Amino acid sequence: MAVRGVNIKIEDLTHRYSSRSPVTFDKVNVEAQAGEALVIIGRSGCGKSTLLHIVAGLLGKTSGSVRLDDKEVTGPSSRWVMMFQAPHLFPWMKVSQNVGVGLSFAGWPEKKIRERVAEALALVHLEEYADNNVQDLSGGQQQRVALARSLVMEPELLLLDEPFSALDAFTRAALQRDVRSIGKELGINLVMVTHDIDEAVLMADRALVMAGAPGKIVHDLRVDLPDPRERQDPAVQATRSRLMQIFHDAAHAPSGSSSGSEADNGDPPATEPESVGIKQHV
């Protein structure tokens, strides 16, 4: 399928909640190509969720810019959608109604809504649950409904704010695999935040390590591994070990310093991201 993602360009992005608040993060610079999967990993409090919300247009910046295909993000858009830790479904509605609610608000004809909802439910493997009430589903199934509701809008960019953190390990692993697979099948961008090293390795084309107070992107690691990725694969384990070391070094670096591919002044790296893993063959 053709790539329908966006080129992302974040330049000197800085945020603080008020003039009296400390700086959340300072002069963050990130670029991503259309269809690329970025995972931002960092400890709680480094500003990674705030960064994601600014990219989604849900929160204002202090300075700098976020551009998607050279258009500056100034607010929410149907071109990009966010998945949160909780699915935020309408409990009185059926699965199909929850998935199609955005299309209904947009005034789509019923026939087109049914067709698009069926396609979205097939992507997340929930076709047989279309007429079930969402309250009867498991937590993992409810997150799949939320994913289908996001995909039904045909976004160019899917933003994920630790949406699998409350799920059991088996369900989380299945969703990690499926979300990455769906992103690649549709050719859309993924930008995800997590503090889970394994999740970053399993889902990212590039893992960005964020650390410090104020937060900075201190390392950009390219993850070249074939799909589907399995935890027990030696190449996955080797990449996990490398990322764990980078994460550990960043977390214990002196305040104001940086490591890896980014310079001490917070400027973006002048070279390509470090590459670890096995180059995927196409």
MIDOSE-1310 file (N, C-alpha, C; in nm, 2 decimals, decimal comma, always signed):
residues 282
mavr	+0,08/-0,12/+0,00/+0,00/+0,00/+0,00/+0,09/+0,12/+0,00; +0,05/+0,23/-0,07/+0,12/+0,35/-0,08/+0,13/+0,42/+0,06; +0,25/+0,48/+0,08/+0,26/+0,56/+0,20/+0,17/+0,68/+0,21; +0,10/+0,70/+0,31/+0,01/+0,81/+0,32/+0,04/+0,89/+0,45
gvni	+0,16/+0,87/+0,51/+0,21/+0,94/+0,62/+0,25/+1,08/+0,59; +0,32/+1,14/+0,69/+0,36/+1,28/+0,68/+0,51/+1,30/+0,72; +0,57/+1,40/+0,66/+0,70/+1,44/+0,71/+0,69/+1,53/+0,83; +0,75/+1,48/+0,94/+0,74/+1,56/+1,06/+0,87/+1,64/+1,09
kied	+0,85/+1,76/+1,12/+0,97/+1,85/+1,15/+0,94/+1,93/+1,28; +1,01/+1,90/+1,39/+1,00/+1,97/+1,51/+1,13/+2,05/+1,53; +1,11/+2,18/+1,54/+1,23/+2,27/+1,55/+1,23/+2,35/+1,68; +1,34/+2,34/+1,76/+1,36/+2,42/+1,88/+1,24/+2,43/+1,96
lthr	+1,17/+2,32/+1,98/+1,04/+2,32/+2,06/+1,07/+2,33/+2,21; +1,01/+2,43/+2,27/+1,03/+2,45/+2,41/+0,89/+2,47/+2,48; +0,88/+2,42/+2,60/+0,75/+2,43/+2,67/+0,77/+2,45/+2,82; +0,68/+2,54/+2,87/+0,66/+2,56/+3,01/+0,52/+2,59/+3,03
yssr	+0,46/+2,54/+3,14/+0,32/+2,56/+3,17/+0,28/+2,70/+3,20; +0,37/+2,78/+3,26/+0,34/+2,92/+3,29/+0,47/+2,99/+3,31; +0,47/+3,12/+3,32/+0,59/+3,19/+3,33/+0,67/+3,16/+3,46; +0,60/+3,11/+3,56/+0,66/+3,08/+3,68/+0,70/+2,93/+3,69
spvt	+0,65/+2,85/+3,60/+0,68/+2,71/+3,60/+0,82/+2,68/+3,54; +0,88/+2,57/+3,59/+1,01/+2,53/+3,53/+0,99/+2,49/+3,38; +1,09/+2,50/+3,30/+1,08/+2,45/+3,16/+1,06/+2,30/+3,16; +0,96/+2,26/+3,09/+0,93/+2,11/+3,07/+1,04/+2,05/+2,99
fdkv	+1,06/+2,10/+2,87/+1,17/+2,06/+2,78/+1,21/+2,18/+2,70; +1,34/+2,17/+2,65/+1,40/+2,28/+2,59/+1,46/+2,25/+2,46; +1,42/+2,33/+2,36/+1,48/+2,32/+2,22/+1,49/+2,18/+2,17; +1,38/+2,11/+2,16/+1,37/+1,97/+2,11/+1,37/+1,98/+1,96
nvea	+1,45/+1,90/+1,89/+1,45/+1,90/+1,74/+1,44/+1,75/+1,70; +1,34/+1,72/+1,62/+1,32/+1,59/+1,57/+1,27/+1,60/+1,43; +1,31/+1,51/+1,34/+1,26/+1,50/+1,21/+1,22/+1,35/+1,18; +1,12/+1,32/+1,10/+1,08/+1,19/+1,07/+1,02/+1,19/+0,93
qage	+1,05/+1,08/+0,86/+1,00/+1,06/+0,72/+0,86/+1,01/+0,72; +0,79/+1,02/+0,61/+0,65/+0,97/+0,60/+0,66/+0,82/+0,62; +0,56/+0,77/+0,70/+0,55/+0,62/+0,73/+0,64/+0,57/+0,84; +0,72/+0,66/+0,90/+0,82/+0,62/+1,00/+0,75/+0,60/+1,14
alvi	+0,80/+0,50/+1,21/+0,75/+0,48/+1,35/+0,86/+0,53/+1,45; +0,82/+0,63/+1,53/+0,91/+0,69/+1,63/+0,86/+0,65/+1,77; +0,94/+0,60/+1,85/+0,91/+0,58/+1,99/+1,00/+0,67/+2,08; +0,93/+0,75/+2,16/+1,01/+0,84/+2,25/+1,00/+0,77/+2,39
igrs	+1,12/+0,74/+2,44/+1,13/+0,67/+2,57/+1,20/+0,75/+2,67; +1,15/+0,75/+2,79/+1,21/+0,83/+2,90/+1,13/+0,81/+3,03; +1,20/+0,85/+3,14/+1,14/+0,83/+3,27/+1,02/+0,93/+3,29; +0,94/+0,90/+3,38/+0,82/+0,99/+3,41/+0,88/+1,13/+3,45
gcgk	+0,82/+1,23/+3,40/+0,85/+1,37/+3,43/+0,95/+1,43/+3,33; +1,00/+1,36/+3,23/+1,09/+1,42/+3,14/+1,02/+1,50/+3,03; +0,89/+1,50/+3,02/+0,82/+1,58/+2,92/+0,77/+1,51/+2,80; +0,79/+1,38/+2,79/+0,76/+1,31/+2,67/+0,61/+1,31/+2,63
stll	+0,52/+1,30/+2,73/+0,37/+1,31/+2,70/+0,33/+1,45/+2,66; +0,39/+1,55/+2,73/+0,37/+1,69/+2,69/+0,41/+1,71/+2,55; +0,53/+1,66/+2,51/+0,57/+1,67/+2,37/+0,47/+1,61/+2,27; +0,42/+1,49/+2,31/+0,32/+1,43/+2,22/+0,20/+1,51/+2,21
hiva	+0,15/+1,57/+2,32/+0,03/+1,64/+2,31/+0,04/+1,77/+2,23; +0,16/+1,83/+2,23/+0,19/+1,95/+2,15/+0,18/+1,91/+2,00; +0,25/+1,79/+1,97/+0,25/+1,74/+1,83/+0,10/+1,72/+1,78; +0,02/+1,67/+1,87/-0,12/+1,64/+1,84/-0,21/+1,77/+1,83
gllg	-0,15/+1,88/+1,87/-0,23/+2,01/+1,87/-0,32/+2,02/+1,99; -0,30/+1,94/+2,09/-0,39/+1,94/+2,21/-0,33/+2,04/+2,32; -0,21/+2,08/+2,30/-0,15/+2,17/+2,40/-0,06/+2,27/+2,33; -0,06/+2,39/+2,38/+0,02/+2,49/+2,31/+0,17/+2,49/+2,35
ktsg	+0,25/+2,53/+2,26/+0,39/+2,54/+2,28/+0,43/+2,68/+2,34; +0,55/+2,68/+2,40/+0,61/+2,81/+2,44/+0,68/+2,88/+2,33; +0,77/+2,80/+2,26/+0,84/+2,85/+2,14/+0,88/+2,74/+2,06; +0,93/+2,77/+1,94/+0,96/+2,66/+1,84/+0,84/+2,63/+1,75
svrl	+0,85/+2,52/+1,68/+0,74/+2,49/+1,58/+0,73/+2,33/+1,56; +0,61/+2,29/+1,53/+0,59/+2,15/+1,48/+0,52/+2,16/+1,35; +0,58/+2,10/+1,25/+0,53/+2,11/+1,11/+0,51/+1,96/+1,06; +0,39/+1,94/+1,00/+0,36/+1,82/+0,93/+0,34/+1,85/+0,78
ddke	+0,43/+1,80/+0,70/+0,44/+1,83/+0,56/+0,44/+1,98/+0,54; +0,52/+2,05/+0,62/+0,54/+2,20/+0,61/+0,42/+2,28/+0,65; +0,32/+2,22/+0,71/+0,21/+2,29/+0,77/+0,22/+2,29/+0,92; +0,22/+2,41/+0,98/+0,24/+2,42/+1,12/+0,12/+2,37/+1,20
vtgp	+0,14/+2,29/+1,30/+0,03/+2,24/+1,39/-0,01/+2,35/+1,48; -0,14/+2,39/+1,47/-0,19/+2,49/+1,56/-0,31/+2,44/+1,64; -0,36/+2,32/+1,62/-0,47/+2,26/+1,69/-0,50/+2,12/+1,64; -0,60/+2,06/+1,70/-0,63/+1,92/+1,66/-0,68/+1,91/+1,51
ssrw	-0,67/+1,79/+1,45/-0,71/+1,77/+1,31/-0,74/+1,63/+1,29; -0,83/+1,60/+1,20/-0,86/+1,46/+1,17/-0,75/+1,39/+1,09; -0,65/+1,47/+1,05/-0,53/+1,41/+0,98/-0,44/+1,34/+1,08; -0,45/+1,37/+1,21/-0,38/+1,30/+1,31/-0,47/+1,27/+1,43
vmmf	-0,45/+1,15/+1,49/-0,54/+1,11/+1,60/-0,45/+1,06/+1,71; -0,51/+1,06/+1,84/-0,43/+1,02/+1,96/-0,50/+0,91/+2,02; -0,42/+0,81/+2,07/-0,47/+0,70/+2,15/-0,41/+0,72/+2,29; -0,50/+0,72/+2,39/-0,46/+0,74/+2,53/-0,45/+0,61/+2,61
qaph	-0,41/+0,62/+2,74/-0,39/+0,51/+2,82/-0,53/+0,44/+2,84; -0,64/+0,52/+2,86/-0,77/+0,46/+2,87/-0,84/+0,48/+2,74; -0,93/+0,38/+2,70/-0,99/+0,39/+2,56/-1,09/+0,50/+2,55; -1,16/+0,54/+2,66/-1,26/+0,65/+2,65/-1,37/+0,62/+2,55
lfpw	-1,43/+0,50/+2,57/-1,54/+0,46/+2,48/-1,67/+0,51/+2,54; -1,78/+0,51/+2,46/-1,91/+0,54/+2,51/-1,98/+0,41/+2,55; -1,99/+0,39/+2,68/-2,03/+0,26/+2,74/-2,17/+0,21/+2,70; -2,26/+0,30/+2,66/-2,40/+0,27/+2,62/-2,41/+0,23/+2,47
mkvs	-2,30/+0,24/+2,40/-2,30/+0,21/+2,25/-2,24/+0,07/+2,22; -2,28/+0,02/+2,11/-2,22/-0,10/+2,05/-2,08/-0,07/+2,00; -2,01/-0,18/+1,98/-1,87/-0,16/+1,92/-1,87/-0,08/+1,79; -1,96/-0,12/+1,70/-1,96/-0,05/+1,57/-2,00/+0,09/+1,58
qnvg	-2,09/+0,13/+1,68/-2,13/+0,27/+1,70/-2,01/+0,35/+1,75; -1,94/+0,29/+1,84/-1,82/+0,36/+1,90/-1,72/+0,39/+1,79; -1,70/+0,29/+1,70/-1,60/+0,31/+1,60/-1,64/+0,41/+1,50; -1,77/+0,42/+1,47/-1,82/+0,51/+1,37/-1,86/+0,65/+1,42
vgls	-1,85/+0,67/+1,55/-1,91/+0,80/+1,60/-1,85/+0,92/+1,54; -1,72/+0,92/+1,50/-1,66/+1,04/+1,44/-1,72/+1,07/+1,30; -1,74/+0,96/+1,23/-1,80/+0,97/+1,09/-1,94/+1,02/+1,10; -2,02/+0,97/+1,21/-2,15/+1,02/+1,23/-2,16/+1,17/+1,25
fagw	-2,07/+1,22/+1,34/-2,06/+1,36/+1,37/-2,02/+1,44/+1,24; -1,95/+1,38/+1,15/-1,90/+1,45/+1,03/-2,01/+1,44/+0,92; -2,12/+1,38/+0,95/-2,24/+1,37/+0,86/-2,22/+1,28/+0,74; -2,14/+1,17/+0,76/-2,13/+1,07/+0,66/-2,26/+1,00/+0,64
pekk	-2,29/+0,95/+0,52/-2,41/+0,86/+0,49/-2,39/+0,73/+0,56; -2,50/+0,68/+0,61/-2,50/+0,55/+0,69/-2,43/+0,44/+0,62; -2,45/+0,43/+0,49/-2,39/+0,32/+0,41/-2,24/+0,33/+0,41; -2,19/+0,45/+0,39/-2,05/+0,47/+0,39/-1,99/+0,44/+0,53
irer	-2,06/+0,48/+0,63/-2,01/+0,46/+0,77/-2,00/+0,31/+0,79; -2,10/+0,23/+0,76/-2,10/+0,09/+0,78/-1,98/+0,02/+0,71; -1,96/+0,07/+0,58/-1,84/+0,01/+0,51/-1,71/+0,04/+0,57; -1,69/+0,17/+0,61/-1,56/+0,21/+0,67/-1,54/+0,15/+0,81
vaea	-1,65/+0,14/+0,89/-1,64/+0,07/+1,02/-1,60/-0,08/+1,00; -1,66/-0,14/+0,91/-1,63/-0,28/+0,88/-1,48/-0,30/+0,85; -1,43/-0,21/+0,76/-1,29/-0,22/+0,73/-1,20/-0,20/+0,85; -1,24/-0,10/+0,93/-1,15/-0,07/+1,05/-1,16/-0,19/+1,15
lalv	-1,28/-0,25/+1,17/-1,29/-0,36/+1,26/-1,21/-0,48/+1,21; -1,21/-0,50/+1,08/-1,13/-0,61/+1,02/-0,98/-0,59/+1,05; -0,93/-0,46/+1,05/-0,79/-0,43/+1,07/-0,75/-0,47/+1,21; -0,84/-0,45/+1,31/-0,81/-0,48/+1,45/-0,86/-0,62/+1,50
hlee	-0,91/-0,70/+1,40/-0,96/-0,83/+1,43/-1,08/-0,84/+1,53; -1,17/-0,75/+1,51/-1,29/-0,75/+1,59/-1,42/-0,76/+1,52; -1,41/-0,81/+1,39/-1,54/-0,82/+1,31/-1,65/-0,88/+1,38; -1,63/-0,99/+1,45/-1,74/-1,07/+1,52/-1,79/-1,00/+1,64
yadn	-1,73/-0,89/+1,68/-1,78/-0,82/+1,80/-1,86/-0,69/+1,77; -1,89/-0,67/+1,64/-1,94/-0,54/+1,59/-2,07/-0,50/+1,67; -2,15/-0,60/+1,70/-2,28/-0,57/+1,76/-2,28/-0,59/+1,92; -2,16/-0,62/+1,97/-2,15/-0,63/+2,12/-2,15/-0,49/+2,18
nvqd	-2,20/-0,48/+2,31/-2,18/-0,36/+2,38/-2,04/-0,36/+2,43; -1,97/-0,24/+2,43/-1,83/-0,23/+2,47/-1,81/-0,27/+2,61; -1,91/-0,26/+2,70/-1,89/-0,29/+2,84/-1,87/-0,44/+2,86; -1,90/-0,52/+2,76/-1,89/-0,67/+2,76/-1,75/-0,71/+2,72
lsgg	-1,67/-0,62/+2,67/-1,54/-0,66/+2,62/-1,43/-0,65/+2,73; -1,32/-0,72/+2,70/-1,20/-0,71/+2,79/-1,13/-0,58/+2,77; -1,03/-0,55/+2,85/-0,96/-0,43/+2,84/-0,88/-0,42/+2,71; -0,82/-0,53/+2,67/-0,75/-0,54/+2,54/-0,84/-0,52/+2,42
qqqr	-0,96/-0,58/+2,43/-1,06/-0,56/+2,32/-1,11/-0,41/+2,31; -1,13/-0,35/+2,43/-1,17/-0,21/+2,43/-1,06/-0,12/+2,37; -0,93/-0,15/+2,39/-0,83/-0,07/+2,33/-0,83/-0,10/+2,18; -0,86/-0,22/+2,13/-0,87/-0,24/+1,99/-0,99/-0,16/+1,93
vala	-1,10/-0,14/+2,00/-1,21/-0,06/+1,96/-1,16/+0,08/+1,94; -1,09/+0,13/+2,04/-1,03/+0,27/+2,04/-0,94/+0,28/+1,92; -0,86/+0,18/+1,89/-0,77/+0,18/+1,77/-0,85/+0,19/+1,65; -0,95/+0,11/+1,63/-1,04/+0,11/+1,52/-1,10/+0,25/+1,50
rslv	-1,15/+0,31/+1,61/-1,21/+0,44/+1,60/-1,11/+0,54/+1,55; -0,98/+0,53/+1,58/-0,88/+0,62/+1,53/-0,85/+0,59/+1,39; -0,85/+0,47/+1,35/-0,81/+0,43/+1,21/-0,92/+0,46/+1,11; -1,05/+0,46/+1,16/-1,16/+0,48/+1,07/-1,16/+0,62/+1,00
mepe	-1,09/+0,71/+1,07/-1,08/+0,85/+1,01/-0,97/+0,86/+0,91; -0,90/+0,75/+0,88/-0,79/+0,74/+0,78/-0,69/+0,85/+0,81; -0,63/+0,85/+0,93/-0,53/+0,95/+0,96/-0,40/+0,93/+0,89; -0,32/+1,03/+0,89/-0,18/+1,02/+0,83/-0,08/+0,99/+0,95
llll	-0,12/+1,02/+1,07/-0,03/+1,01/+1,18/-0,11/+0,96/+1,30; -0,06/+0,86/+1,37/-0,13/+0,80/+1,49/-0,03/+0,82/+1,60; -0,08/+0,90/+1,71/+0,00/+0,93/+1,82/-0,05/+0,84/+1,94; +0,04/+0,78/+2,01/+0,01/+0,68/+2,12/+0,07/+0,72/+2,25
depf	-0,01/+0,75/+2,35/+0,04/+0,79/+2,48/+0,02/+0,67/+2,58; +0,12/+0,58/+2,57/+0,13/+0,46/+2,66/-0,01/+0,39/+2,66; -0,07/+0,36/+2,55/-0,21/+0,30/+2,55/-0,21/+0,16/+2,60; -0,10/+0,09/+2,61/-0,10/-0,05/+2,65/-0,05/-0,07/+2,79
sald	-0,03/+0,03/+2,87/+0,04/+0,02/+3,00/-0,04/-0,05/+3,10; -0,18/-0,05/+3,09/-0,26/-0,11/+3,19/-0,30/-0,25/+3,15; -0,25/-0,30/+3,04/-0,30/-0,44/+2,99/-0,20/-0,54/+3,04; -0,25/-0,67/+3,05/-0,17/-0,78/+3,08/-0,06/-0,80/+2,97
aftr	+0,04/-0,87/+3,01/+0,16/-0,89/+2,92/+0,13/-0,95/+2,79; +0,04/-1,05/+2,79/+0,00/-1,12/+2,66/-0,07/-1,03/+2,57; -0,17/-0,96/+2,63/-0,25/-0,87/+2,55/-0,17/-0,75/+2,49; -0,08/-0,70/+2,58/+0,01/-0,59/+2,54/+0,09/-0,63/+2,42
aalq	+0,15/-0,75/+2,43/+0,24/-0,79/+2,32/+0,16/-0,81/+2,19; +0,04/-0,86/+2,20/-0,04/-0,87/+2,08/-0,07/-0,74/+2,01; -0,11/-0,64/+2,10/-0,14/-0,51/+2,04/-0,01/-0,44/+1,99; +0,10/-0,45/+2,06/+0,22/-0,39/+2,01/+0,25/-0,44/+1,87
rdvr	+0,24/-0,57/+1,85/+0,27/-0,63/+1,72/+0,17/-0,58/+1,61; +0,04/-0,58/+1,65/-0,06/-0,55/+1,55/-0,06/-0,40/+1,52; -0,04/-0,31/+1,61/-0,04/-0,17/+1,58/+0,08/-0,13/+1,49; +0,20/-0,19/+1,51/+0,31/-0,17/+1,42/+0,27/-0,22/+1,28
sigk	+0,22/-0,34/+1,28/+0,18/-0,41/+1,15/+0,08/-0,32/+1,07; -0,02/-0,27/+1,14/-0,12/-0,19/+1,08/-0,06/-0,06/+1,03; +0,02/+0,00/+1,11/+0,09/+0,13/+1,07/+0,17/+0,11/+0,94; +0,24/+0,00/+0,93/+0,32/-0,03/+0,81/+0,22/-0,06/+0,69
elgi	+0,12/-0,14/+0,72/+0,02/-0,17/+0,61/-0,04/-0,05/+0,55; -0,08/+0,05/+0,64/-0,15/+0,17/+0,59/-0,05/+0,27/+0,55; +0,08/+0,26/+0,58/+0,18/+0,36/+0,54/+0,17/+0,49/+0,62; +0,12/+0,48/+0,75/+0,10/+0,60/+0,83/+0,22/+0,61/+0,93
nlvm	+0,24/+0,73/+0,98/+0,34/+0,75/+1,09/+0,28/+0,71/+1,22; +0,37/+0,66/+1,30/+0,34/+0,63/+1,45/+0,44/+0,72/+1,53; +0,39/+0,79/+1,63/+0,47/+0,85/+1,73/+0,42/+0,81/+1,86; +0,50/+0,74/+1,94/+0,45/+0,68/+2,07/+0,55/+0,72/+2,18
vthd	+0,49/+0,74/+2,30/+0,57/+0,76/+2,42/+0,56/+0,64/+2,51; +0,67/+0,60/+2,58/+0,67/+0,49/+2,67/+0,78/+0,50/+2,76; +0,78/+0,43/+2,87/+0,90/+0,41/+2,96/+0,94/+0,26/+2,95; +0,88/+0,19/+2,86/+0,91/+0,04/+2,85/+1,01/+0,02/+2,74
idea	+1,13/-0,03/+2,78/+1,24/-0,06/+2,68/+1,19/-0,16/+2,58; +1,13/-0,27/+2,62/+1,09/-0,37/+2,53/+0,99/-0,32/+2,42; +0,90/-0,24/+2,47/+0,80/-0,18/+2,38/+0,86/-0,10/+2,27; +0,96/-0,02/+2,31/+1,03/+0,07/+2,22/+1,10/-0,02/+2,11
vlma	+1,17/-0,13/+2,15/+1,24/-0,21/+2,05/+1,14/-0,28/+1,96; +1,03/-0,32/+2,01/+0,93/-0,40/+1,93/+0,86/-0,31/+1,83; +0,84/-0,18/+1,86/+0,76/-0,10/+1,78/+0,83/+0,01/+1,70; +0,95/+0,04/+1,73/+1,01/+0,16/+1,67/+1,09/+0,13/+1,54
dral	+1,09/+0,22/+1,45/+1,20/+0,23/+1,35/+1,31/+0,31/+1,41; +1,28/+0,41/+1,49/+1,38/+0,49/+1,57/+1,33/+0,51/+1,71; +1,42/+0,49/+1,80/+1,39/+0,51/+1,94/+1,46/+0,64/+1,99; +1,39/+0,73/+2,03/+1,44/+0,86/+2,08/+1,44/+0,86/+2,23
vmag	+1,56/+0,87/+2,29/+1,57/+0,87/+2,44/+1,56/+1,01/+2,49; +1,47/+1,04/+2,58/+1,45/+1,17/+2,64/+1,48/+1,17/+2,78; +1,56/+1,27/+2,83/+1,60/+1,27/+2,97/+1,63/+1,41/+3,01; +1,65/+1,43/+3,14/+1,69/+1,55/+3,20/+1,57/+1,64/+3,24
apgk	+1,61/+1,75/+3,31/+1,51/+1,85/+3,36/+1,58/+1,98/+3,34; +1,54/+2,06/+3,24/+1,43/+2,03/+3,14/+1,47/+1,91/+3,05; +1,37/+1,85/+2,99/+1,40/+1,73/+2,90/+1,46/+1,77/+2,77; +1,54/+1,68/+2,72/+1,60/+1,69/+2,59/+1,60/+1,55/+2,52
ivhd	+1,61/+1,55/+2,39/+1,63/+1,42/+2,32/+1,78/+1,40/+2,32; +1,83/+1,30/+2,40/+1,97/+1,28/+2,42/+2,03/+1,17/+2,33; +1,94/+1,09/+2,27/+2,00/+0,98/+2,18/+1,89/+0,94/+2,08; +1,93/+0,91/+1,96/+1,85/+0,87/+1,85/+1,90/+0,74/+1,79
lrvd	+1,83/+0,63/+1,82/+1,88/+0,50/+1,79/+1,79/+0,44/+1,68; +1,85/+0,41/+1,56/+1,77/+0,35/+1,46/+1,76/+0,20/+1,49; +1,64/+0,15/+1,48/+1,61/+0,00/+1,51/+1,58/-0,07/+1,38; +1,68/-0,13/+1,32/+1,67/-0,20/+1,19/+1,65/-0,35/+1,22
lpdp	+1,53/-0,39/+1,24/+1,50/-0,53/+1,27/+1,38/-0,58/+1,18; +1,39/-0,70/+1,14/+1,28/-0,75/+1,05/+1,15/-0,77/+1,13; +1,04/-0,76/+1,06/+0,91/-0,79/+1,12/+0,86/-0,93/+1,08; +0,78/-0,99/+1,16/+0,74/-0,95/+1,30/+0,85/-0,97/+1,40
rerq	+0,86/-0,88/+1,50/+0,96/-0,89/+1,60/+0,92/-0,97/+1,72; +1,01/-1,06/+1,76/+0,98/-1,15/+1,87/+1,08/-1,12/+1,98; +1,03/-1,11/+2,11/+1,12/-1,08/+2,22/+1,24/-1,17/+2,23; +1,22/-1,30/+2,20/+1,32/-1,40/+2,22/+1,43/-1,40/+2,11
dpav	+1,41/-1,33/+2,00/+1,50/-1,32/+1,89/+1,63/-1,26/+1,94; +1,75/-1,32/+1,92/+1,88/-1,27/+1,96/+1,90/-1,13/+1,92; +1,86/-1,09/+1,80/+1,88/-0,95/+1,75/+1,80/-0,86/+1,83; +1,67/-0,89/+1,86/+1,59/-0,81/+1,94/+1,65/-0,79/+2,08
qatr	+1,70/-0,90/+2,14/+1,76/-0,89/+2,27/+1,89/-0,81/+2,27; +1,97/-0,82/+2,16/+2,09/-0,73/+2,15/+2,05/-0,59/+2,14; +1,95/-0,55/+2,06/+1,91/-0,41/+2,05/+1,85/-0,37/+2,19; +1,78/-0,45/+2,25/+1,72/-0,42/+2,39/+1,83/-0,38/+2,48
srlm	+1,94/-0,46/+2,48/+2,05/-0,44/+2,57/+2,12/-0,31/+2,54; +2,14/-0,28/+2,41/+2,20/-0,15/+2,37/+2,11/-0,03/+2,42; +1,98/-0,04/+2,39/+1,89/+0,07/+2,43/+1,88/+0,08/+2,58; +1,89/-0,03/+2,66/+1,89/-0,02/+2,80/+2,01/+0,05/+2,85
qifh	+2,12/+0,02/+2,79/+2,25/+0,09/+2,84/+2,24/+0,24/+2,81; +2,19/+0,28/+2,69/+2,17/+0,42/+2,65/+2,08/+0,49/+2,75; +1,97/+0,42/+2,78/+1,87/+0,47/+2,87/+1,93/+0,49/+3,01; +2,00/+0,39/+3,06/+2,07/+0,40/+3,19/+2,17/+0,51/+3,20
daah	+2,25/+0,53/+3,09/+2,35/+0,63/+3,09/+2,28/+0,77/+3,09; +2,17/+0,78/+3,01/+2,10/+0,91/+3,00/+2,04/+0,95/+3,14; +1,98/+0,85/+3,20/+1,92/+0,87/+3,33/+2,01/+0,91/+3,44; +2,14/+0,87/+3,43/+2,24/+0,90/+3,53/+2,34/+1,00/+3,49
apsg	+2,32/+1,07/+3,38/+2,41/+1,17/+3,34/+2,38/+1,30/+3,42; +2,49/+1,38/+3,44/+2,47/+1,50/+3,52/+2,37/+1,59/+3,45; +2,29/+1,66/+3,53/+2,19/+1,76/+3,48/+2,25/+1,86/+3,39; +2,19/+1,87/+3,27/+2,23/+1,97/+3,17/+2,32/+1,91/+3,07
sssg	+2,37/+1,78/+3,09/+2,46/+1,72/+2,99/+2,37/+1,63/+2,90; +2,43/+1,59/+2,79/+2,37/+1,50/+2,69/+2,46/+1,39/+2,66; +2,40/+1,29/+2,59/+2,48/+1,17/+2,55/+2,44/+1,13/+2,41; +2,52/+1,03/+2,36/+2,48/+0,97/+2,23/+2,49/+1,07/+2,11
sead	+2,39/+1,07/+2,03/+2,40/+1,14/+1,90/+2,37/+1,29/+1,91; +2,34/+1,35/+2,02/+2,31/+1,49/+2,03/+2,42/+1,56/+2,10; +2,45/+1,68/+2,05/+2,55/+1,77/+2,10/+2,51/+1,83/+2,24; +2,61/+1,88/+2,31/+2,59/+1,93/+2,44/+2,50/+2,05/+2,44
ngdp	+2,50/+2,13/+2,33/+2,42/+2,25/+2,33/+2,27/+2,22/+2,30; +2,23/+2,10/+2,28/+2,09/+2,06/+2,25/+2,06/+2,06/+2,11; +2,15/+2,09/+2,02/+2,12/+2,09/+1,88/+2,10/+1,95/+1,83; +2,03/+1,93/+1,72/+2,01/+1,80/+1,67/+2,14/+1,74/+1,61
pate	+2,15/+1,61/+1,61/+2,27/+1,55/+1,56/+2,30/+1,58/+1,42; +2,43/+1,60/+1,39/+2,47/+1,64/+1,25/+2,48/+1,51/+1,16; +2,48/+1,40/+1,22/+2,49/+1,27/+1,15/+2,36/+1,19/+1,16; +2,36/+1,08/+1,08/+2,24/+0,99/+1,08/+2,23/+0,93/+1,22
pesv	+2,11/+0,89/+1,26/+2,09/+0,82/+1,39/+2,18/+0,69/+1,39; +2,23/+0,66/+1,51/+2,30/+0,53/+1,52/+2,21/+0,42/+1,49; +2,26/+0,32/+1,42/+2,18/+0,20/+1,37/+2,23/+0,08/+1,45; +2,12/+0,00/+1,50/+2,15/-0,12/+1,57/+2,05/-0,22/+1,52
gikq	+2,09/-0,35/+1,49/+2,00/-0,45/+1,46/+2,03/-0,51/+1,32; +1,93/-0,57/+1,26/+1,95/-0,63/+1,13/+1,87/-0,55/+1,03; +1,93/-0,51/+0,92/+1,86/-0,44/+0,81/+1,75/-0,52/+0,75; +1,63/-0,46/+0,75/+1,52/-0,53/+0,70/+1,53/-0,54/+0,54
hv	+1,50/-0,65/+0,49/+1,51/-0,67/+0,34/+1,37/-0,64/+0,28; +1,37/-0,58/+0,17/+1,24/-0,55/+0,10/+1,24/-0,61/-0,04
